[in-house]
Amino acid sequence: MNTQAASAPPVGAAAETLAQTLAALAGPDLSPRPGQLEAVAALIEQRQRVLVVQATGWGKSLVYWAATRALRANGAGPTIVISPLLALMRDQIQAAADVGLTAVTVNSSNQDDWDAIFAQLRADEVDVLLVSPERLANPKFADQALPLLANAGLLVIDEAHCISDWSDFRADYQRIARLLLRLAPNTPVLATTATANQRVTTDVAAQLGDDTLVLRGPLTRKSLQLAVVPGLDGIQRYAWVAQALADLSGSGIIYCLTVAAAESLAEFLIEQGHQVVAYTGQTEPEVRHRIEDQLRNNQVKAVVATSALGMGYDKKDLGFVLNVGSPASPVSYYQQVGRAGRAIDQAYGVLLPAGQADERIWNYFATATIPDPEVAANIQAALADGPKSIAELEAITAARRGRLELLLKQMRVDEAVDRQGSKWASTGSSWQYQTAKYNALIKVRAAEADLMRQYAAGHGCLMSILVSALDDPDPKPCGKCSVCTGQLPAPGQVPGQDHTAAAAEFLRRRTRLVEPRKLWPKGVARKGRITPPLAQGRAVAFADDDGYADLIAEVASPDAPASADMGSAVIAMLHRWRPARPAAIVPVSTGRNPRRLASLVAELSGQLNVPAAHAFEWDGGLVPDSVSSSAHVAHVEQHLRFDPTVADLFSGQPVLMVTESARTRWTLTVAGALLTEAGATSAVPLVIHLQP
């Protein structure tokens, strides 16, 4: 790896094409930034592999537009840009047109255009193809695309930190990057990122090759005024954001850690009169496009988003980024807050940490990409008999679907398995768990989380903490963050009482649905469609519900009689919900907190004047974590004992099932099936805490 900072600019074709491209994009009065000429020269004159690590807004895309112009003028094939987000692709198609290049994209939202685009590529009528790694991972798509990509004149791996295990690793991204590097070994390669510390930089450069030129610059963002507002509870965080939006200039992004949090906060801010919209991984592609344009054109005050709106989105005058909850590492946070202030003199980046709620989410994602060696061995044994569908592997391994799919992608990176149509097949190569690698990765993630705790606690200049975590060569105190100045943006440390009261009222009256399961999983006694289906139910609290932090803590505490607050919260929710009057209230326990559930049902029975029907007894251990749906149902069917003698209380009438905590809803589904089989017309679930 050859690392260099800015040096004397080269002359000749690189300087000429860069000057022309820069003028087309930004006008004739701007000069290239340090490092841009070196990168273009290395690509078009030395045909090297280049890794650019520069701050957001530095102009990494300018480098590949300039290199593409020069290479295409000399008869090279099209540039292939591997990008993780549709938002970047749409921006880049317009930017390419601005510099006289024809760019196209193939993605999930334009499938009707694929054949025409492939025809254009074969006819050499396309200068730039932008494609996602997930699209290239599809076998049917790859069969058509990869032969064409082998003739690329330039390969660009944007957001290249995603190919490193040490960063925001994406298995499809790493596999496709490796595949393309093998397909076109003599093609110049440009990898770009703004969020790579030295460990990630070294890893990415090693994957590109020994002679990779690394151009790394300072990452400090002088326009950003960072702040941390600590010590707020969930209700106060909502209130703070609602009050701050009235004072913050321009438009911005409000990041949340989960889909549920983003949708909830957006709904509250709209009620408070703010022009905002939610944007998550569940937002439809055409709606995402519209929201991105609305933000870019300042038609909304803010987009309340998950990390789905992040890498690649470019709005140069973004005035603020607020984070309600802390990302797991300074690297992830820098990536989000770095969206603000690219081309304006001052922008705010404010973090409102959520303490233990943040930590629970960090812990989940810290282990999500660590393979389970036992499950991997079971996969290899199962595939030895021939290809299997994901449903078949789920039943065989007893692993949850999401973790199983991620593990298969990782094993595909290591070429131990591959896709055959809709099924997975063994390649004949064995897969070994890399103990040292994954132990080191767990240690690194723990250290990153500790740095984020220091940032959230304000233990030093905030900008220095961020860029030091990214191994910036020259970190210095910024002199303008809330730690350096002791000043917070409005509304300061504590929001006003009116906003706080409004947030509390909103959060405690939200409807939290418990949706019924529709199909029994494969491999269990019951088959096919669940008939009659479990009725749609309600939960008092969902996930890390900001309105019910005390209630969630009580559910997680050692077994004891239910508090008066829990009973009041359930009664208040029932008054808002107004379900059909049940003939009986049935506690559904998994053995976790029998005393609390029994006392709660007794209180509800007295308050509603409805008898309690103790129809179930749990005689086994808790359902194991992270098991497949079929394993979960089998465990429940084995240990949930039903007493048919209580059926006289509800035969021919609905029942209300009450449980403290639920995540998969399989226990409630099995219980509901037993109750309806015993004569209940419907089984309606009521959950105190519904987990994601």
Secondary structure, DSSP 8 states (H G I E B T S, - for coil): -EEE---S---SHHHHHHHHHHHHHH-TT----TTHHHHHHHHHTS--EEEEE--TTS-HHHHHHHHHHHHHHTT---EEEE-S-HHHHHHHHHHHHHTT--EEEE-TT-GGGHHHHHHHHHTT--SEEEE-HHHHTSHHHHHHHHHHHTT-SEEEESSGGGG-TTSS--HHHHHHHHHHHHH-TTS-EEEEES---HHHHHHHHHHH-TT-EEEE-----TTEEEEE--S--HHHHHHHHHHHTTTS-S-EEEEESSHHHHHHHHHHHHHTT--EEEE-TTS-HHHHHHHHHHHHTT-SSEEEE-TTS-TT---TT--EEEEES--SSHHHHHHHHTTS-SSSS-EEEEEE--THHHHHHHHHHHHHTS--HHHHHHHHHHHTTS-B-HHHHHHHH-B-HHHHHHHHHHHHHTTSEEEETTEEEE-S------HHHHHHHHHHHHHHHHHHHHHHHT-S-HHHHHHHHTT-SS----S-SHHHH----TTTTS--HHHHHHHHHHHHH---EE----B--TTSSS-SB-SS----EEEEEESS-TT-HHHHHHHHS-S----HHHHHHHHHHHHHH-----SEEEE---SS-HHHHHHHHHHHHHHHT--B---EEE-S----TTB-HHHHHHHHHHHEEE-GGGGGGTTTS-EEEEEEEESS-HHHHHHHHHHHHTT-S-EEEEEEEE--
